[in-house]
Structures are given as C-alpha cells and as structure tokens.
Amino acid sequence: MFSGIPVPYALCSNLSVDYVAALARFPEISPAFRVLSCFVGCMKPDRRIYELVLEAAGVPAARILFVGDTPAADLEGPIRAGMRAVHIDAFLNSFAERDRRDDFGDAFRAARGTVSRDLDIES
C-alpha cells in the first residue's frame, strides 16, 4: 500500500495485456486486487467490470470510491454501479490540500505516464 493511505485500494483498468508487465516496475503499487480488462473479457464502462470489482472487494458498492480520469469509464460507470467516484485530479488535490504530500502522487503519475500515454484519452 502507498504510504499515507490508510485504506486498501485496488486497480481496475482497460489495460492491454502488452502493458501488464510494466506494472511490475512499480512495486510501491500493490493493490489488494486487480480487475484488468485484458483478463476479464470486458472493458469500462461495461457494467460487468464494475460487478467484478464489487465481487472482489467484498464490500457494499457505497463503501467504494472509484478514482480515475475518464468520465464515462471512471465516473459515470462506477456511479451507475452504486459506487462513489471522483476525478483523479480532485483526488490528488485533496492530498495536497491536507498537506499529505507523500509518495502516492509521484508514484501514481509515474505509473500513469509510463504504462501508456493512451490512459489519458477521454472517452
């Protein structure tokens, strides 16, 4: 878990199988579980991928905060599935506002830029 984050987190991504190995380059990113489209056969914003997240998390949807950068996939989809959702920029800003500047922001930005520049394409 990233230092400074007192709760478990997971990874749900439309990641191509070609980029899965790149995740291993960031040992500081160690989610409780991963739901990767290349392995589960569906992509965000398909409702099935959010159902897999709920199943893996084992908690009610309302207890999950989905963080991402794409409105349809990371905000609207999770909200339709009953989760709360926030844009990644607002999430990172909340760390800065509370003066919780730790390695999370740097690690996340590094992973996001290294895994694929396409991760920032809006749907």
C-alpha positions in Angstrom: 0.0 0.0 0.0 1.2 3.5 -0.6 2.5 5.2 2.5 -0.1 7.6 3.9 -3.2 5.8 2.5 -4.9 4.1 5.4 -7.3 2.0 3.4 -6.9 -0.8 0.9 -7.1 0.1 -2.8 -7.5 -1.9 -6.0 -6.8 -1.5 -9.7 -9.5 -1.6 -12.3 -8.2 -0.8 -15.8 -8.8 -1.2 -19.5 -5.1 -2.1 -19.7 -3.9 -4.0 -22.7 -2.1 -7.3 -21.9 1.0 -5.7 -23.5 1.3 -3.3 -20.6 0.7 -5.7 -17.7 4.4 -6.4 -17.2 5.0 -2.6 -16.8 3.0 -2.7 -13.6 5.7 -4.8 -12.0 8.2 -2.0 -12.4 6.3 -0.2 -9.6 6.5 -2.3 -6.5 5.0 0.6 -4.5 1.8 0.0 -6.4 0.4 -3.1 -4.7 -3.3 -3.2 -4.8 -5.5 -5.5 -2.8 -6.7 -6.9 -6.2 -6.7 -6.1 -9.9 -9.5 -6.2 -12.4 -7.9 -5.8 -15.8 -10.0 -5.8 -18.9 -7.4 -7.9 -20.8 -8.0 -10.7 -18.4 -11.7 -10.4 -17.5 -13.2 -10.0 -21.1 -15.0 -6.7 -20.6 -14.0 -3.1 -20.5 -15.1 0.0 -18.7 -17.8 1.3 -18.9 -19.4 -2.1 -19.3 -21.4 -2.7 -16.1 -19.8 -6.3 -15.8 -16.4 -4.9 -15.0 -17.8 -2.9 -12.0 -19.6 -6.1 -10.8 -16.2 -7.8 -10.8 -14.8 -5.0 -8.7 -17.7 -5.3 -6.2 -17.3 -9.1 -6.1 -13.5 -8.9 -5.5 -13.9 -6.1 -2.9 -16.5 -7.9 -0.9 -18.0 -4.7 0.5 -21.1 -2.8 -0.4 -20.8 -0.5 -3.5 -21.4 2.6 -1.4 -18.2 1.9 0.5 -16.1 2.1 -2.6 -14.5 5.2 -4.0 -13.6 4.8 -7.7 -10.8 7.2 -8.8 -10.0 7.8 -12.5 -9.6 10.2 -15.3 -12.2 9.2 -17.9 -15.7 10.5 -17.3 -17.6 7.6 -18.9 -15.4 4.8 -17.6 -14.2 6.1 -14.2 -17.0 8.4 -13.1 -20.3 7.6 -14.7 -19.9 3.8 -14.9 -19.0 3.3 -11.2 -21.7 5.7 -10.1 -24.3 3.7 -12.1 -23.0 0.6 -10.3 -23.6 2.3 -6.9 -20.1 3.4 -6.1 -18.8 6.8 -5.4 -16.4 8.3 -7.9 -14.0 11.2 -8.2 -11.8 12.5 -10.9 -8.1 11.8 -10.3 -7.2 15.5 -10.3 -9.6 16.2 -7.5 -8.4 13.2 -5.6 -4.7 14.3 -5.8 -5.6 17.8 -4.9 -7.3 16.6 -1.7 -3.9 15.1 -0.7 -2.2 18.4 -1.3 -4.9 20.4 0.4 -4.5 18.4 3.6 -0.7 18.7 3.3 -0.3 15.0 2.9 2.4 15.1 0.4 3.8 11.6 0.3 4.9 9.3 -2.5 1.4 8.5 -3.7 1.1 11.3 -6.2 4.5 10.9 -7.6 4.2 7.1 -7.9 0.7 7.3 -9.5 1.8 9.9 -12.0 4.9 7.9 -12.9 2.9 4.7 -13.4 0.2 6.5 -15.4 2.8 8.1 -17.8 5.0 5.0 -18.1 2.4 2.3 -18.6 0.7 4.1 -21.5 0.2 7.7 -22.7 -3.2 6.4 -24.0 -4.5 6.1 -20.5 -5.3 9.8 -20.6 -7.6 9.7 -23.6 -11.1 10.8 -22.8 -13.9 8.6 -23.9 
